């Protein structure tokens, strides 16, 4: 993994942010946390990221729309969607956006780590 590169995590649930940060740290990854789409858009320096974990349903917007916004800006970072409200329509929209993984909360830790490790390996 390139020095200084991190996994950016966007979720409006503070407990989920803490849990994901702890999980990533246990596997040797640095996490940068954002509690809203607005915080991510206004504060994220995407040059420092190699992967993004996006909650589908944020208090201030849609993770899928945020992903589409990144694509329109020419940003092609791997995105992993996580959601507590799975539906076929949401899953189709997420997969159509080109995500690396779509996980329904609660999910096994390894199902999150695997696509992150794959994204990290692509940097090598």
C-alpha positions in Angstrom: 0.0 0.0 0.0 1.3 3.5 -0.8 2.4 5.5 2.2 -0.2 7.8 3.6 -3.1 6.1 1.8 -6.2 5.3 3.9 -9.7 3.9 3.8 -12.2 6.7 3.9 -15.4 5.7 5.8 -18.7 7.6 5.5 -21.4 6.6 7.9 -23.8 8.6 10.1 -23.8 6.0 12.8 -21.0 6.8 15.3 -21.0 3.2 16.6 -20.5 1.8 13.1 -17.7 4.3 12.4 -15.9 3.2 15.6 -16.3 -0.5 14.8 -15.1 -0.1 11.2 -12.1 2.0 12.4 -11.2 -0.7 14.9 -11.5 -3.5 12.4 -9.4 -1.7 9.8 -6.7 -0.9 12.4 -6.6 -4.6 13.4 -5.9 -5.4 9.8 -3.2 -2.8 9.4 -5.2 -0.1 7.6 -5.7 3.5 8.5 -9.2 4.8 8.5 -10.4 8.4 8.0 -13.9 8.9 9.2 -16.7 11.1 8.0 -20.1 11.3 9.7 -22.0 12.7 6.7 -22.0 13.2 2.9 -21.4 16.9 3.4 -18.4 16.3 5.7 -16.9 13.9 3.2 -17.5 16.3 0.2 -16.1 19.3 2.1 -13.2 17.8 3.9 -12.0 14.7 2.1 -8.7 14.9 0.3 -9.2 12.0 -2.0 -5.5 11.9 -2.9 -5.0 10.3 0.5 -7.5 7.5 -0.1 -7.2 4.1 -1.8 -10.8 2.9 -1.0 -14.1 4.4 0.3 -16.7 2.7 2.4 -20.1 4.4 2.0 -23.3 3.9 3.9 -26.1 3.8 1.4 -28.5 5.7 3.6 -26.9 8.8 5.2 -28.9 11.4 7.1 -27.9 14.1 4.6 -28.0 12.1 1.4 -27.6 8.9 -0.5 -24.3 7.0 -0.6 -25.1 5.9 -4.1 -25.6 9.5 -5.2 -22.3 10.4 -3.6 -20.6 7.6 -5.5 -22.2 8.9 -8.8 -20.9 12.4 -7.9 -17.4 11.0 -7.5 -17.6 9.2 -10.9 -18.8 12.4 -12.6 -15.7 14.1 -11.1 -13.5 11.4 -12.6 -12.7 9.8 -9.3 -12.5 6.0 -9.7 -11.6 4.9 -6.2 -13.0 1.4 -5.2 -16.2 1.9 -3.2 -17.7 -0.6 -0.8 -21.4 0.0 0.1 -22.8 -0.9 3.5 -26.4 -0.7 4.4 -28.9 -1.7 7.1 -31.8 -1.4 4.7 -31.2 -3.8 1.9 -33.6 -4.0 -1.0 -33.3 -5.3 -4.5 -33.6 -1.8 -6.0 -30.9 -0.5 -3.8 -28.6 -3.4 -4.5 -29.1 -3.0 -8.2 -28.4 0.7 -8.1 -25.3 0.1 -6.0 -23.9 -2.6 -8.3 -24.8 -0.4 -11.3 -22.6 2.4 -9.9 -19.6 0.1 -10.1 -19.0 -0.7 -6.4 -16.5 -3.3 -5.3 -18.8 -4.8 -2.8 -22.3 -4.4 -1.3 -22.7 -5.5 2.3 -25.8 -5.7 4.5 -25.3 -4.8 8.2 -24.5 -6.7 10.2 -21.8 -8.3 8.0 -18.9 -10.7 8.7 -15.7 -8.7 9.3 -13.9 -10.7 6.6 -16.5 -9.7 3.9 -15.4 -6.1 4.5 -11.7 -6.8 4.8 -11.5 -8.9 1.6 -12.4 -6.1 -0.9 -10.2 -3.6 1.0 -7.2 -6.0 0.8 -7.9 -6.4 -2.9 -7.9 -2.6 -3.4 -4.7 -2.3 -1.4 -3.1 -5.0 -3.5 -3.9 -3.0 -6.6 -1.7 -0.2 -5.3 1.3 -2.4 -5.0 
